[in-house]
């Protein structure tokens, strides 16, 4: 078993990973009955690679119980609105996703359960909020695996919190720490959320401040430290803000306040207690064997089990 000195928690932005797997693994990868299993097999291979390369002692598959929480929509109606396939009164809206992926999500849950990998979600919360809360609570270093830049806000060198960013693939991860953020965006390492609010993010339906792009947003954050500092500068005639920019920021005041609350991940979501210890072998060997046979998980199943055993040894 790993020593206490080598303990580390790996938090998976699970939907981010299985979407990547679905689009990265050919849809010709199918079960014996013809059901697509490319997302299932791809995710298992991702987990095998991550465990092998990063050697976590604990691992949590963080889940979107609500990918577009109503409280965020109430604050900013445009939030993820372009990704809504169907509005559901009184319940989570249905996210636009290929049918061939939707059929695999229950299989992914079943596979994770049979392996004994903790899956954690919370009502009214996105996986980001689960990740933010588990990070805040963690007594050990944390690596967050995601393709979502919003989670850059969690990087914290003092607590050994990093993001393993999957934009170039799980085999070519960017290791995001405070220095990486500062070099990439010319902002302080933990200021990404405020930066995103100012410049906007079309992928999440954040319009940003009209006329404020990457360079201007970075300059504002670098000069005034954070969004609170920027807003204070708007009201301070001696702050050095150009009149035109001051007007744009003042006119966007309501948006800035709402968007910051939307973008900031929760550090205190109500989560169930789970054992996040990385399993050394499938928790349900019979159930796992049945899943592997029924769905033709083949080499992907072998690789993830071998990675768990190798880490335990």
C-alpha positions in Angstrom: 0.0 0.0 0.0 1.2 3.6 -0.6 2.8 5.3 2.3 1.3 8.4 4.0 4.0 10.5 2.4 2.9 9.5 -1.1 -0.8 9.9 -0.6 -2.7 12.0 -3.2 -6.3 12.4 -4.2 -7.3 12.3 -7.9 -10.6 14.0 -8.6 -12.2 13.2 -12.0 -14.5 15.5 -13.8 -16.3 12.4 -15.0 -18.6 13.9 -17.7 -15.7 15.8 -19.2 -13.7 12.6 -19.4 -16.5 10.4 -20.8 -17.4 13.0 -23.4 -13.7 13.1 -24.5 -13.7 9.3 -24.6 -16.9 9.1 -26.7 -15.5 11.5 -29.3 -12.0 10.1 -29.2 -12.7 6.4 -29.4 -14.3 5.1 -32.7 -18.0 4.3 -32.4 -17.2 1.0 -34.0 -16.1 -0.2 -30.5 -19.2 -2.0 -29.5 -20.5 -4.8 -27.2 -21.4 -8.2 -28.6 -25.0 -7.1 -29.0 -24.0 -4.0 -31.0 -24.4 -1.5 -28.3 -21.7 1.3 -28.5 -19.2 1.1 -25.6 -16.6 3.5 -26.8 -17.2 5.9 -24.0 -17.1 3.2 -21.4 -13.9 1.6 -22.7 -12.3 5.0 -23.3 -13.0 6.1 -19.7 -11.6 2.9 -18.3 -8.5 3.4 -20.3 -8.2 7.0 -19.1 -8.5 5.8 -15.5 -5.8 3.1 -16.1 -3.5 5.7 -17.6 -4.1 8.3 -14.8 -3.6 5.8 -12.0 -0.4 4.4 -13.7 1.1 7.9 -14.4 0.0 9.8 -11.3 -0.2 7.1 -8.6 -3.1 8.4 -6.5 -3.9 6.8 -3.2 -7.5 8.1 -3.4 -9.8 8.6 -6.4 -13.3 10.0 -6.8 -15.4 10.1 -9.9 -17.2 13.4 -9.4 -20.7 13.5 -11.0 -23.0 16.1 -12.4 -26.2 15.5 -10.5 -27.4 18.7 -12.1 -25.2 20.0 -15.0 -27.1 23.4 -15.1 -28.4 24.2 -11.6 -31.4 26.4 -11.4 -29.8 28.8 -8.9 -27.1 29.5 -11.5 -29.6 30.0 -14.2 -31.6 32.4 -12.0 -28.5 34.5 -11.6 -27.5 34.3 -15.3 -30.2 33.0 -17.7 -27.6 32.6 -20.5 -25.6 30.1 -18.4 -25.1 27.0 -20.6 -28.4 27.8 -22.4 -27.0 26.8 -25.8 -26.4 23.3 -24.5 -30.0 22.6 -23.4 -31.7 19.9 -25.4 -34.9 19.9 -23.4 -36.2 22.0 -20.6 -37.7 20.0 -17.7 -39.9 22.0 -15.3 -39.0 21.4 -11.7 -36.0 19.2 -12.6 -32.6 19.3 -14.3 -32.7 20.3 -18.0 -31.6 17.7 -20.4 -28.2 18.4 -21.8 -27.6 18.0 -25.5 -25.7 14.8 -26.0 -25.6 12.0 -28.7 -28.0 9.2 -28.0 -25.1 6.7 -28.4 -23.4 8.4 -25.4 -26.5 8.7 -23.3 -27.0 4.9 -23.5 -23.5 4.4 -22.1 -23.8 6.6 -19.0 -25.6 3.9 -16.9 -22.9 1.4 -18.0 -20.2 3.8 -16.8 -21.9 4.1 -13.4 -22.2 0.3 -13.2 -18.5 -0.2 -14.1 -17.3 2.3 -11.6 -19.5 0.7 -8.9 -18.2 -2.8 -9.7 -14.6 -1.6 -9.5 -15.3 0.1 -6.2 -14.4 3.6 -7.4 -16.2 6.2 -5.4 -18.8 8.2 -7.4 -19.9 11.4 -5.7 -22.6 13.9 -6.7 -25.0 16.3 -4.9 -28.5 17.6 -5.6 -28.4 21.0 -7.3 -24.6 20.7 -7.9 -22.4 20.3 -10.8 -19.3 18.0 -10.7 -17.3 21.3 -10.4 -19.0 22.0 -7.1 -18.2 18.4 -5.9 -14.6 18.9 -6.9 -14.4 22.3 -5.2 -15.8 20.9 -2.0 -13.6 17.8 -1.9 -10.6 19.9 -2.7 -11.4 22.3 0.2 -11.8 19.3 2.6 -8.8 17.3 1.4 -6.1 16.6 4.0 -3.7 15.6 1.2 -2.5 16.9 -2.2 -5.1 17.0 -5.0 -4.9 16.6 -8.7 -8.1 17.5 -10.6 -8.6 15.9 -14.0 -10.7 18.0 -16.3 -11.0 19.7 -19.6 -12.9 22.6 -18.0 -10.8 25.8 -17.5 -13.1 27.1 -14.8 -11.5 24.7 -12.4 -8.2 26.5 -12.8 -9.5 28.7 -10.0 -8.7 25.8 -7.6 -5.0 25.7 -8.2 -3.2 26.4 -5.0 0.6 25.8 -4.7 0.5 26.1 -0.9 -1.9 23.1 -0.6 -0.5 21.2 -3.6 -3.7 21.5 -5.6 -3.2 21.2 -9.3 -5.3 20.7 -12.4 -4.4 18.0 -14.9 -5.8 19.6 -18.0 -6.9 17.3 -20.8 -7.2 19.7 -23.7 -4.4 17.8 -25.6 -5.5 14.4 -24.4 -5.0 12.3 -21.3 -1.6 11.2 -22.6 -0.4 14.8 -23.0 -1.8 16.5 -19.9 -0.9 20.0 -19.0 0.0 20.2 -15.3 -1.6 23.4 -14.2 -0.3 25.1 -11.1 -0.2 28.8 -10.2 2.9 29.4 -12.4 1.2 27.8 -15.4 -1.8 30.0 -15.1 0.3 33.1 -14.6 2.4 32.3 -17.7 -0.6 31.3 -19.9 -3.0 34.2 -19.0 -0.7 36.9 -17.4 -2.8 36.9 -14.2 -2.2 35.8 -10.6 -2.4 32.0 -10.3 -5.7 31.7 -8.5 -7.5 34.6 -10.3 -8.9 32.6 -13.2 -12.6 32.8 -12.2 -12.5 36.6 -12.1 -10.6 36.8 -15.4 -13.2 34.5 -17.1 -16.1 36.7 -15.8 -14.5 39.8 -17.3 -13.6 38.4 -20.7 -16.5 36.0 -21.0 -16.6 32.3 -21.9 -18.9 31.3 -24.8 -18.7 27.6 -23.8 -20.6 28.4 -20.6 -22.8 31.2 -22.0 -20.9 33.9 -20.1 -21.1 37.1 -22.3 -18.3 39.0 -20.5 -18.1 42.7 -20.4 -18.6 44.3 -23.9 -15.3 45.5 -25.2 -13.2 43.6 -22.6 -11.2 40.8 -24.2 -8.3 38.6 -23.0 -5.7 41.3 -22.8 -7.8 43.9 -21.1 -9.2 41.4 -18.6 -5.7 40.2 -17.8 -4.5 43.8 -17.4 -7.3 44.6 -15.0 -6.7 41.6 -12.8 -3.0 42.1 -12.8 -3.3 45.7 -11.8 -6.2 45.4 -9.3 -5.6 41.8 -8.0 -9.2 40.5 -8.3 -12.7 41.5 -9.3 -13.3 43.2 -6.0 -10.3 45.4 -6.7 -11.6 46.1 -10.2 -15.0 47.1 -8.9 -13.4 49.3 -6.3 -11.3 51.0 -9.0 -14.5 51.8 -11.0 -15.7 53.9 -8.0 -12.3 55.5 -7.3 -11.6 58.4 -9.6 -7.9 58.2 -8.8 -7.5 54.5 -9.8 -6.2 55.2 -13.2 -9.0 53.5 -15.2 -9.6 55.0 -18.6 -13.0 56.8 -18.8 -14.3 54.5 -21.5 -13.4 51.3 -19.7 -14.7 52.7 -16.4 -18.1 53.3 -18.1 -18.2 49.7 -19.6 -17.4 48.2 -16.2 -20.0 50.3 -14.4 -22.7 49.4 -16.9 -21.8 45.7 -16.5 -22.0 45.9 -12.7 -25.0 43.7 -12.3 -23.6 41.1 -14.7 -20.2 41.0 -12.9 -21.8 40.4 -9.5 -24.1 37.6 -10.9 -21.5 36.0 -13.1 -18.9 35.7 -10.3 -21.4 33.8 -8.2 -22.1 31.6 -11.2 -18.5 30.8 -12.1 -17.2 30.3 -8.5 -17.3 26.6 -7.6 -18.8 25.8 -4.3 -16.4 24.9 -1.5 -19.2 23.6 0.8 -21.6 21.4 -1.1 -23.5 18.8 1.0 -21.8 15.6 0.0 -22.4 12.0 1.1 -19.6 10.3 3.1 -17.7 7.9 0.9 -14.5 5.9 1.1 -12.3 7.4 -1.6 -9.4 4.9 -1.1 -8.3 3.6 -4.5 -9.4 0.0 -4.8 -6.7 -2.7 -5.4 -9.1 -5.0 -7.2 -12.8 -4.9 -8.3 -15.0 -4.5 -5.2 -17.6 -6.8 -6.9 -15.6 -9.4 -8.8 -18.6 -11.3 -10.0 -20.5 -8.2 -11.1 -17.3 -6.9 -12.8 -16.8 -10.1 -14.7 -20.4 -10.1 -15.9 -20.1 -6.5 -17.1 -16.9 -7.3 -18.9 -18.4 -10.3 -20.7 -21.8 -8.8 -21.5 -20.4 -5.5 -22.8 -17.2 -6.7 -24.4 -14.9 -4.4 -22.3 -11.9 -6.6 -23.2 -8.5 -5.0 -23.0 -9.8 -1.8 -21.3 -11.1 -3.9 -18.4 -7.8 -5.7 -18.1 -5.8 -2.5 -18.2 -7.7 -0.8 -15.4 -7.6 -3.8 -13.1 -3.9 -4.2 -13.8 -3.3 -0.5 -13.0 -5.2 -0.8 -9.7 -3.2 -3.8 -8.7 0.1 -2.2 -9.6 -0.7 0.9 -7.5 -1.7 -1.3 -4.5 1.6 -3.3 -4.8 
